[in-house]
Amino acid sequence: MKDLRPIRGRHYIENLVAEGEHERQDFKFLISDARKIARSISAFANHKGGHLLIGVKDNGTLAGVRNEEDIFVVEQAAHRYCVPSQAVTFTAFAIQPGITVIRASVAPARIKPVMVQESPTEQKAYIRVADSNVAAHPLMIRVWQFDSEGSSISFSDTESAVLSYIAGCSGGTDARQTSLALHISLEAAEDIIVRLAALELLEFRHIGSCFLIFAK
């Protein structure tokens, strides 16, 4: 199978499956949509890395890889639909005669964001939240793109006020609430939040169905 020689690893795979799907693990049995797989690759690469267990059903059943086409679709997802393209490392594990599970590993990206080409005119970045791939907040993308090198740790009064306000919001807040509370423009609030997050003083957390901003 694509020159992959399966190695013994039933107990290893069973232990992984016992963990369930989480922020660094996704089960995949039916692989037919390269763009959908690209979202998982993007989410892993933009977060802490992770892997797809190919040949595992959602309920944890070790059904095995169906054919070599599955690997081809994953490679297509990584190289055709991820921008920039991503490397995926495949390891095959023999579960029992006739049943092989493949671990497709994705490392954290050195250059973020990793976008998915959703259409000829649209790209989206994803991040892993628990066992789901979630579209990244636009400000998160700006943080990834922001070059914090040379940024001073001394803040203006406005930057200090933004950091203090967000630190006081125990349940999190967003850029609009911050701008209204401090009587600054939304654009100014967003710019400051991006800089503070790039300096790792703020973080984004997915709460319910949206991202909120918290002080670290």
Backbone bond lengths (Angstrom), bond angles and torsions (degrees), N, CA, C in turn:
res aa  C-N    CA-C-N  psi(-1)  N-CA   C-N-CA  omega(-1)  CA-C   N-CA-C  phi
1 M - - - 1.467 - - 1.514 108.66 -
2 K 1.324 114.99 101.71 1.462 121.89 -177.21 1.534 111.32 47.83
3 D 1.324 115.06 40.79 1.459 121.72 179.51 1.522 112.52 61.61
4 L 1.329 117.75 18.27 1.456 120.69 176.19 1.521 109.40 -89.09
5 R 1.309 115.98 121.78 1.459 119.84 178.07 1.530 107.16 -95.30
6 P 1.332 117.87 111.93 1.471 119.40 -178.14 1.522 111.82 -59.93
7 I 1.312 115.87 139.28 1.451 121.19 175.45 1.529 108.94 -109.56
8 R 1.307 115.90 159.66 1.457 118.95 -179.99 1.525 108.86 -69.44
9 G 1.311 115.63 133.86 1.458 116.71 -177.57 1.516 113.29 -173.56
10 R 1.328 116.51 29.53 1.461 118.64 -177.95 1.528 111.80 -59.59
11 H 1.320 116.76 -46.50 1.463 119.11 -177.53 1.534 110.92 -66.81
12 Y 1.332 115.76 -36.73 1.469 119.88 177.76 1.526 110.30 -60.89
13 I 1.338 116.39 -47.39 1.459 120.23 -179.69 1.525 110.71 -67.04
14 E 1.313 117.97 -40.22 1.461 120.39 178.72 1.528 110.87 -61.53
15 N 1.321 116.95 -37.37 1.462 119.97 177.60 1.527 111.40 -66.93
16 L 1.320 116.33 -39.52 1.466 119.57 176.80 1.526 110.43 -63.58
17 V 1.312 116.31 -46.20 1.468 120.79 -178.60 1.520 110.43 -62.25
18 A 1.323 117.13 -35.26 1.465 120.92 179.80 1.528 111.60 -61.90
19 E 1.327 116.96 -24.32 1.469 120.76 177.69 1.524 111.47 -71.66
20 G 1.332 116.70 -21.33 1.456 121.09 -175.13 1.519 110.95 76.92
21 E 1.315 115.90 -178.91 1.458 120.36 176.47 1.529 108.51 -78.65
22 H 1.316 116.03 138.84 1.461 120.36 179.32 1.521 108.99 -152.37
23 E 1.338 116.36 -166.05 1.457 118.55 -171.57 1.524 113.58 -66.14
24 R 1.323 117.47 -15.28 1.458 119.47 179.50 1.522 112.98 -121.24
25 Q 1.328 116.94 13.16 1.464 120.48 -177.64 1.523 111.05 -148.22
26 D 1.332 114.59 133.98 1.464 121.05 179.65 1.521 108.24 -136.59
27 F 1.339 116.88 133.16 1.460 121.16 176.26 1.531 109.26 -88.91
28 K 1.318 115.95 137.80 1.466 120.84 177.76 1.526 109.05 -138.26
29 F 1.318 115.71 120.84 1.457 120.16 174.74 1.519 110.18 -108.86
30 L 1.306 116.98 -55.89 1.461 121.29 177.60 1.525 109.22 -91.75
31 I 1.311 117.08 111.06 1.469 121.97 179.58 1.520 107.44 -114.63
32 S 1.310 115.15 101.65 1.459 119.57 -177.64 1.523 112.48 -133.21
33 D 1.332 117.63 -13.19 1.461 121.96 -175.13 1.528 108.88 -119.28
34 A 1.329 116.64 103.42 1.463 120.96 -177.08 1.521 111.70 -62.67
35 R 1.313 116.85 -37.20 1.466 119.02 -179.15 1.525 111.33 -65.38
36 K 1.322 116.79 -38.04 1.468 120.26 177.76 1.523 110.79 -65.08
37 I 1.322 116.83 -40.62 1.464 120.48 176.72 1.528 110.13 -64.94
38 A 1.332 116.55 -35.91 1.468 120.45 178.83 1.520 111.13 -60.78
39 R 1.331 117.70 -32.80 1.464 120.36 177.91 1.521 110.74 -64.51
40 S 1.323 116.94 -39.59 1.469 119.73 176.69 1.523 110.64 -65.49
41 I 1.327 116.67 -43.09 1.464 120.47 179.45 1.519 110.19 -62.28
42 S 1.329 116.83 -44.96 1.466 121.49 177.24 1.517 110.75 -58.97
43 A 1.334 116.58 -45.96 1.465 120.99 -177.56 1.525 111.38 -62.78
44 F 1.329 117.26 -42.55 1.462 120.34 178.14 1.530 110.41 -66.33
45 A 1.325 116.34 -46.68 1.463 120.90 -175.88 1.526 111.82 -64.63
46 N 1.329 117.53 -34.66 1.463 120.68 179.97 1.520 112.39 -81.11
47 H 1.330 117.10 -7.61 1.457 120.84 -177.47 1.535 108.79 -114.16
48 K 1.295 118.42 -118.56 1.461 122.17 -174.80 1.522 112.88 -110.32
49 G 1.344 116.34 14.03 1.448 119.20 -174.39 1.517 109.94 83.61
50 G 1.316 116.22 174.66 1.464 119.68 -179.72 1.511 110.29 168.68
51 H 1.332 115.76 -169.54 1.457 118.76 -179.80 1.529 111.76 -149.96
52 L 1.306 113.51 153.58 1.450 123.00 171.00 1.520 107.82 -96.70
53 L 1.324 116.53 133.98 1.460 120.07 171.22 1.517 106.93 -101.09
54 I 1.323 115.52 102.74 1.454 121.78 -175.00 1.524 109.42 -87.81
55 G 1.326 114.86 126.81 1.455 120.12 -176.38 1.511 112.11 104.07
56 V 1.340 116.44 10.49 1.461 121.81 178.45 1.524 108.74 -116.95
57 K 1.326 116.75 127.14 1.456 121.04 179.06 1.521 110.49 -76.98
58 D 1.334 116.10 165.51 1.461 121.14 -178.25 1.527 112.64 -57.89
59 N 1.334 116.14 -30.25 1.468 119.53 -178.84 1.535 112.72 -86.62
60 G 1.353 115.77 5.43 1.460 120.03 178.09 1.510 115.45 91.54
61 T 1.317 117.91 0.11 1.466 120.84 178.84 1.526 110.19 -66.33
62 L 1.338 116.39 131.47 1.463 121.16 178.35 1.528 108.61 -86.19
63 A 1.318 115.42 86.98 1.467 120.50 -176.01 1.522 112.18 -85.88
64 G 1.326 116.77 -25.03 1.453 120.21 -179.53 1.514 113.35 92.86
65 V 1.323 114.88 156.61 1.465 121.73 178.35 1.517 108.78 -71.13
66 R 1.328 115.89 138.08 1.464 119.81 -176.68 1.520 112.07 -77.80
67 N 1.339 117.06 -48.01 1.463 120.38 -179.21 1.531 109.83 -163.55
68 E 1.337 116.04 176.28 1.453 121.59 -177.70 1.517 112.55 -64.85
69 E 1.320 117.36 -18.62 1.459 121.27 -178.98 1.528 110.87 -60.06
70 D 1.327 117.34 -31.50 1.461 120.44 179.60 1.533 111.26 -59.73
71 I 1.323 116.15 -44.12 1.461 120.03 179.54 1.519 110.50 -65.78
72 F 1.314 116.61 -39.84 1.461 120.87 178.91 1.526 110.69 -60.07
73 V 1.325 117.14 -42.54 1.471 120.91 -179.07 1.525 110.55 -64.66
74 V 1.343 116.98 -39.94 1.461 119.89 178.20 1.530 110.61 -64.61
75 E 1.318 116.64 -42.69 1.465 119.84 178.03 1.525 111.21 -64.01
76 Q 1.319 115.74 -39.96 1.463 120.02 177.11 1.526 110.42 -61.85
77 A 1.321 116.42 -41.58 1.462 120.90 178.39 1.515 111.08 -60.72
78 A 1.334 116.55 -43.41 1.464 121.21 -176.09 1.517 112.96 -70.94
79 H 1.314 117.06 -33.91 1.461 120.24 -173.13 1.533 113.77 -102.94
80 R 1.302 117.17 -30.03 1.463 119.04 -177.64 1.521 112.53 -95.20
81 Y 1.322 117.07 -36.18 1.462 119.40 -172.95 1.533 113.82 -105.99
82 C 1.337 118.99 -12.77 1.465 120.76 176.41 1.528 109.56 -95.60
83 V 1.327 115.57 135.19 1.467 121.66 -179.37 1.528 108.45 -128.25
84 P 1.366 118.59 112.34 1.461 126.82 -4.75 1.532 111.38 -70.39
85 S 1.325 115.98 163.21 1.457 119.95 -178.90 1.522 109.79 -63.68
86 Q 1.319 115.83 152.03 1.452 121.51 -175.82 1.527 111.41 -119.10
87 A 1.321 114.84 151.00 1.467 120.25 176.07 1.524 109.00 -88.92
88 V 1.318 115.77 136.36 1.464 121.90 176.11 1.521 107.86 -123.33
89 T 1.327 116.53 130.62 1.458 121.85 -179.98 1.528 109.45 -104.19
90 F 1.328 116.19 125.89 1.459 121.63 -176.84 1.531 111.04 -104.60
91 T 1.322 115.94 133.71 1.456 121.73 173.29 1.527 108.02 -132.57
92 A 1.330 116.42 128.06 1.459 121.17 -178.45 1.528 109.70 -98.93
93 F 1.340 115.43 137.17 1.466 121.31 179.60 1.526 109.39 -123.26
94 A 1.321 115.81 127.17 1.470 121.15 178.00 1.522 108.44 -80.66
95 I 1.328 115.60 120.84 1.470 120.68 179.53 1.519 110.36 -91.87
96 Q 1.304 114.62 -47.53 1.460 122.80 174.23 1.516 106.03 -163.76
97 P 1.305 119.21 169.31 1.467 119.41 -178.81 1.528 112.18 -52.25
98 G 1.315 115.23 124.19 1.458 120.45 177.70 1.516 114.57 88.00
99 I 1.322 118.50 -4.41 1.466 121.33 -179.75 1.529 109.53 -126.19
100 T 1.323 114.89 116.80 1.460 121.81 179.54 1.525 108.97 -126.13
101 V 1.315 116.50 134.08 1.461 122.67 175.06 1.523 108.03 -111.32
102 I 1.312 116.65 137.65 1.463 121.27 -178.90 1.524 109.92 -112.61
103 R 1.310 114.97 132.19 1.467 121.17 173.17 1.522 107.90 -98.52
104 A 1.345 115.38 117.90 1.461 121.31 178.32 1.524 107.43 -105.69
105 S 1.321 116.42 106.79 1.462 121.84 -171.81 1.521 111.96 -97.13
106 V 1.334 114.62 138.90 1.468 122.36 179.53 1.524 107.70 -124.12
107 A 1.312 117.28 126.26 1.462 121.73 179.26 1.525 110.30 -86.18
108 P 1.339 117.34 157.09 1.476 118.92 173.10 1.522 109.43 -58.80
109 A 1.300 117.05 137.08 1.464 120.88 -176.53 1.518 110.83 -71.31
110 R 1.311 116.54 140.36 1.464 121.09 174.56 1.519 110.17 -77.85
111 I 1.314 115.87 -30.69 1.464 121.33 178.06 1.519 108.04 -117.26
112 K 1.323 116.28 115.91 1.459 122.12 179.43 1.519 109.07 -116.80
113 P 1.325 117.14 153.60 1.462 127.58 4.15 1.521 112.85 -83.45
114 V 1.334 115.45 155.11 1.457 121.82 167.71 1.522 106.00 -95.26
115 M 1.320 115.50 114.65 1.453 121.68 -176.14 1.527 110.32 -95.58
116 V 1.321 115.31 160.91 1.466 122.04 173.22 1.519 107.89 -114.26
117 Q 1.326 116.09 129.88 1.458 121.22 178.72 1.524 107.76 -78.56
118 E 1.340 115.35 91.44 1.460 120.46 -176.26 1.527 112.28 -72.87
119 S 1.317 115.99 -30.59 1.469 122.26 178.11 1.520 106.01 -157.35
120 P 1.329 118.00 174.67 1.471 118.80 179.40 1.524 113.33 -58.30
121 T 1.328 117.77 -23.09 1.468 120.80 -175.55 1.529 113.67 -118.14
122 E 1.328 118.42 2.17 1.459 120.09 -175.46 1.521 111.79 -132.25
123 Q 1.336 115.18 132.18 1.447 121.96 174.00 1.527 108.84 -124.62
124 K 1.331 116.63 143.89 1.458 122.23 176.35 1.513 109.57 -134.78
125 A 1.326 115.39 147.27 1.462 121.01 173.58 1.519 108.32 -105.80
126 Y 1.319 116.03 146.76 1.458 121.54 -179.05 1.520 110.06 -124.11
127 I 1.328 114.88 157.51 1.446 121.56 175.25 1.519 107.65 -138.04
128 R 1.306 115.75 150.80 1.462 120.76 -177.76 1.524 110.15 -85.39
129 V 1.314 116.16 125.54 1.463 122.60 176.07 1.518 106.75 -126.31
130 A 1.334 116.10 111.42 1.467 121.30 -175.09 1.535 108.51 55.21
131 D 1.337 118.74 -117.19 1.470 120.47 -178.02 1.521 111.64 -108.58
132 S 1.333 117.08 22.71 1.468 120.77 -176.71 1.527 111.40 -126.48
133 N 1.327 114.49 154.87 1.458 121.61 172.74 1.522 107.59 -98.62
134 V 1.329 116.62 119.49 1.452 121.83 -175.10 1.527 109.39 -118.04
135 A 1.324 116.40 136.47 1.465 120.47 177.00 1.521 109.09 -60.58
136 A 1.317 116.77 129.28 1.458 121.44 -177.63 1.521 110.82 -68.56
137 H 1.320 116.25 146.52 1.467 121.84 175.95 1.525 108.50 -65.94
138 P 1.338 118.10 142.66 1.471 120.47 179.65 1.525 113.60 -53.95
139 L 1.343 117.48 -35.13 1.461 119.02 179.06 1.524 111.63 -70.77
140 M 1.325 117.52 -29.58 1.460 120.04 175.07 1.526 110.21 -63.68
141 I 1.316 115.61 -40.34 1.465 119.67 178.59 1.520 109.89 -63.28
142 R 1.314 117.34 -40.76 1.463 120.89 177.81 1.524 111.30 -64.53
143 V 1.316 116.75 -36.87 1.464 120.26 177.28 1.521 110.16 -62.26
144 W 1.334 117.31 -45.49 1.464 120.74 178.70 1.519 111.12 -60.57
145 Q 1.318 116.21 -35.42 1.461 120.68 -177.21 1.520 112.66 -83.00
146 F 1.329 116.09 -13.71 1.462 120.94 -174.59 1.521 110.24 -76.52
147 D 1.313 116.17 134.50 1.458 121.42 176.53 1.527 107.95 -98.24
148 S 1.329 116.09 104.15 1.457 120.13 -176.64 1.524 112.76 -84.14
149 E 1.317 117.18 -1.77 1.460 119.89 -179.40 1.521 110.07 -61.73
150 G 1.275 116.72 129.66 1.457 120.98 179.47 1.508 113.60 85.86
151 S 1.328 118.43 -2.89 1.454 120.66 178.75 1.523 109.52 -71.66
152 S 1.298 115.46 135.90 1.465 120.79 -179.03 1.519 110.06 -78.45
153 I 1.333 115.41 146.67 1.448 119.32 177.64 1.527 110.47 -86.80
154 S 1.339 116.94 -7.78 1.458 120.20 175.57 1.527 108.12 -84.53
155 F 1.334 115.99 132.66 1.457 120.88 -173.23 1.519 110.93 -109.78
156 S 1.327 113.86 155.36 1.454 119.78 170.05 1.527 108.26 -73.53
157 D 1.319 115.96 169.17 1.462 119.76 177.94 1.521 111.15 -59.16
158 T 1.332 116.09 -37.79 1.464 119.59 -178.91 1.521 111.03 -67.47
159 E 1.321 117.13 -43.56 1.471 120.28 178.46 1.529 110.80 -62.86
160 S 1.327 116.39 -41.96 1.459 120.04 177.74 1.518 111.23 -62.67
161 A 1.341 115.95 -38.31 1.463 120.18 179.74 1.522 110.83 -66.64
162 V 1.333 116.98 -39.51 1.465 120.70 178.41 1.523 109.83 -63.45
163 L 1.323 117.40 -46.60 1.459 120.89 -179.32 1.529 110.60 -62.65
164 S 1.331 116.83 -42.30 1.468 120.40 -179.82 1.519 111.32 -66.21
165 Y 1.329 116.15 -40.55 1.470 119.56 -179.59 1.526 110.29 -63.51
166 I 1.329 117.07 -47.62 1.462 119.86 -177.85 1.527 110.29 -66.22
167 A 1.330 117.13 -37.24 1.463 119.95 177.80 1.522 111.48 -62.09
168 G 1.316 116.30 -28.27 1.457 120.43 179.81 1.510 114.34 -84.61
169 C 1.313 117.18 -6.38 1.472 121.34 179.49 1.525 108.07 -95.14
170 S 1.311 116.64 90.63 1.472 120.32 -174.92 1.514 112.60 -63.07
171 G 1.322 116.70 -27.62 1.461 120.01 179.76 1.506 114.06 -95.41
172 G 1.337 116.33 9.56 1.455 119.94 -179.14 1.510 112.28 85.88
173 T 1.311 115.76 166.83 1.456 121.17 -179.95 1.522 108.43 -153.08
174 D 1.322 116.86 -173.42 1.461 120.54 176.00 1.522 108.99 -137.20
175 A 1.321 116.53 177.84 1.460 120.44 -175.65 1.518 111.84 -65.02
176 R 1.322 117.28 -38.88 1.464 119.51 -177.98 1.530 111.05 -65.67
177 Q 1.324 117.36 -45.89 1.461 120.20 178.49 1.528 110.97 -61.84
178 T 1.324 115.57 -37.49 1.464 120.04 178.82 1.523 111.04 -64.68
179 S 1.325 116.25 -44.30 1.468 119.83 -179.47 1.524 111.34 -63.69
180 L 1.329 116.97 -39.96 1.461 120.55 -179.98 1.529 111.10 -68.69
181 A 1.320 116.14 -41.39 1.467 119.71 -177.40 1.521 112.02 -67.20
182 L 1.329 116.71 -34.41 1.462 120.52 -175.33 1.528 113.16 -102.57
183 H 1.341 116.06 1.06 1.467 121.51 177.94 1.531 111.78 57.62
184 I 1.334 114.39 47.13 1.459 120.56 173.28 1.522 107.75 -124.46
185 S 1.309 115.58 164.37 1.464 118.42 -178.29 1.521 110.35 -68.60
186 L 1.321 115.92 155.44 1.461 120.75 177.08 1.522 110.04 -61.32
187 E 1.316 116.81 -40.04 1.463 120.67 179.44 1.528 110.99 -60.71
188 A 1.346 116.20 -42.94 1.470 119.70 179.78 1.529 110.34 -65.65
189 A 1.329 116.50 -41.99 1.463 120.40 179.33 1.524 110.54 -61.47
190 E 1.324 117.01 -44.34 1.467 120.61 -179.64 1.526 111.02 -63.81
191 D 1.341 116.91 -43.26 1.468 120.06 -179.54 1.526 111.43 -61.20
192 I 1.324 116.18 -42.18 1.460 120.17 -179.30 1.527 110.74 -69.26
193 I 1.325 116.88 -41.50 1.468 120.58 178.94 1.524 110.35 -60.95
194 V 1.316 117.41 -42.15 1.471 121.10 178.64 1.520 110.09 -60.76
195 R 1.317 117.09 -45.61 1.463 120.06 -178.73 1.525 111.04 -64.98
196 L 1.320 117.52 -45.38 1.463 120.20 -179.44 1.525 111.64 -65.28
197 A 1.324 117.20 -36.92 1.462 120.48 177.65 1.525 110.77 -69.19
198 A 1.339 116.92 -37.50 1.466 120.32 177.49 1.526 110.57 -64.36
199 L 1.329 116.69 -29.39 1.461 121.57 176.75 1.528 111.87 -85.56
200 E 1.340 115.73 5.33 1.468 123.81 177.10 1.526 112.55 63.86
201 L 1.326 115.73 33.86 1.458 121.07 174.64 1.527 111.19 -99.32
202 L 1.325 116.05 -19.41 1.456 122.32 176.67 1.516 108.94 -126.53
203 E 1.327 116.05 158.50 1.455 120.56 176.46 1.522 109.81 -143.31
204 F 1.332 114.61 157.55 1.459 121.73 177.49 1.528 108.41 -103.35
205 R 1.324 115.78 133.15 1.462 121.24 175.56 1.519 108.99 -125.84
206 H 1.329 114.43 137.30 1.459 119.50 179.12 1.519 108.34 -86.82
207 I 1.324 115.66 110.67 1.461 122.18 -178.20 1.523 108.47 -116.65
208 G 1.328 117.05 120.68 1.461 119.22 -178.37 1.514 110.33 67.30
209 S 1.313 116.07 -109.92 1.470 120.45 -178.84 1.522 112.65 -119.28
210 C 1.340 117.59 13.69 1.461 119.06 -177.07 1.532 110.49 -146.09
211 F 1.323 115.26 167.02 1.454 122.08 175.92 1.515 110.07 -93.57
212 L 1.324 116.21 135.48 1.441 122.08 173.52 1.521 108.91 -121.67
213 I 1.319 116.14 159.23 1.465 121.92 -175.39 1.519 109.00 -106.02
214 F 1.329 115.10 135.09 1.462 121.68 179.90 1.524 108.76 -130.77
215 A 1.327 115.72 151.42 1.471 120.03 170.46 1.519 108.02 -80.84
216 K 1.318 116.68 144.28 1.464 120.57 179.32 1.527 110.15 -82.05
